[in-house]
Amino acid sequence: MTSNMDREMILADFQACTGIENIDEAITLLEQNNWDLVAAINGVIPQENGILQSDYGGETISGPAFDPASHPAPAPAPSSSSAFRPVMPSRQIVERQPRMLDFRVEYRDRNVDVVLEDSCTVGEIKQILENELQIPMSKMLLKGWKTGDVEDSTVLKSLHLPKNNSLYVLTPDLPPPSSSSHAGALQESLNQNFMLIITHREVQREYNLNFSGSSTIQEVKRNVYDLTSIPVRHQLWEGWPTSATDDSMCLAESGLSYPCHRLTVGRRSSPAQTREQSEEQSTDVHMVSDSDGDDFEDASEFGVDDGEVFGMASSALRKSPMNVMWFVFCVYLFWFFVFVFSFVCFLVPENAENEGDALLQFTAEFSSRYGDCHPVFFIGSLEAAFQEAFYVKARDRKLLAIYLHHDESVLTNVFCSQMLCAESIVSYLSQNFITWAWDLTKDANRARFLTMCNRHFGSVVAQTIRTQKTDQFPLFLIIMGKRSSNEVLNVIQGNTTVDELMMRLMAAMEIFTAQQQEDIKDEDEREARENVKREQDEAYRLSLEADRAKREAHEREMAEQFRLEQIRKEQEEEREAIRLSLEQALPPEPKEENAEPVSKLRIRTPSGEFLERRFLASNKLQIVFDFVASKGFPWDEFKLLSTFPRRDVTQLDPNKSLLEVKLFPQETLFLEAKE
């Protein structure tokens, strides 16, 4: 019966091997297998021989081709003089043209495209940027290298770069450009790319990741999980701005420094992990002590170099004929161990913490074995390769080629050196494919890939790869992104030729091109529909604005008419009040027979009517004006004219009497509106 402490350690090991984060689910699976760690793991990730089983007695050794040009072997001895004769295949030396590298360099709101041979240096890139950006090289910091900061004298070839690269320029000594309004700056930030320099605290490794301003903090954490294998809920971050309080917030509004920002991530520690680390350290010590008798140590580790070995052997040759056979045996034994231990460094290490580091190791080791003329392997997780190949505009999509390597297959060396590294294959893959690779030699790496395969392609594809025998490797999977799913178009095994491999790649490309044309058509139609909808929405918005403007103009017009009507009414009321007051103030009309002289006036209005009234000859002219005004013809708007002689009576002195102005005994006048 296991103790509680042992169960905690078994639980931690089980979660580390299977990737199951749910503790309740992990405990249930372990209890079903009576806390047998191996049985529980094999139940979750079933394999042909079990994930933790191995047969050391029947282990086969294979690896890169042995090159006799660099390690000359002595003349072969008769078969009777040696217990074995190691096979030493040769590698075909392929002459290649200089490899061209494409760089897109971002500086503030500018992008500069630079194309150089891989034999050039970093300083030559800076010289080109100095001419394009008008920035002195001394003020320029070129960032974005996957291997960290590099010197100007570094040769590009030594960095093992892919064909397409993204860099950015920092100028801390130069003043930044003036900023516009907040809304404009936010919109500009959404369209910019942020370089996040993320340091993995446990392994002290930096990752330079590019994200658009519209990406969210949650997407960054998921990408970091792909690189570091630290689940999002176990990630412990340092360096986020205080305003970044929500994982759904986009980077543009989170307060990150542009164009680059430094962050640090680590794993939250737990007692189970601490015990697991202690157990791993003790296990490593035990393994070293147990393998002292089995490991082969190079001659240089004993302080003896190759010249001394062959020098001592040459002196022994001259002493005895028996030593000749012993010499041949030692030489073959030496080359055999060189051949064997050249494969100890696997393409993908068993303990790789994330897929990005594993692919860097894969590319470097592959180049050292088969030369620099090989496909450009995508550096990053399988999810990132999907993003690069499928989740872009239809015109920019590519097929995804997954190369599955296996060192123990007899076909691996021939397939890699003669087919995968052929210039025609390399060129075709670079133009039309995103190539991602993985090494299935170790059981842990095989189980890790099968888990990824089951997640992305389904159990059928995973079972197909699981049942492949070692001699059927390497495999080349051709994947096409088809709307919401990923379809495996072809599985190419290692027993093929260059022509057949090219034909199958071209056949997959034809299928992909037909599908791509449909996707482009659908995407164009969708964009056209969206454009029509946007235009309709814009027309509707303009129509609403026009209706609103017309309605507001009508309302203003009605308000103005109402105001004028009010003014008119007020003026009429005022004029009526004046007229009534003048009418009441008029002296009474005298009779025809009066002691005083009477003047009879006959006044013609503009409408043709006549106003008649008698006035005393002694009445002032103002009384006549008041009489006319009381009838609705104020003297400031109308002129009172006489006929013979024609004169404007309103121009006369209103204080004079009618007799004085000669409007006696009778007179006919007429009213005329003033201009």
Disulfide bonds with the S-S distance in Angstrom:
none
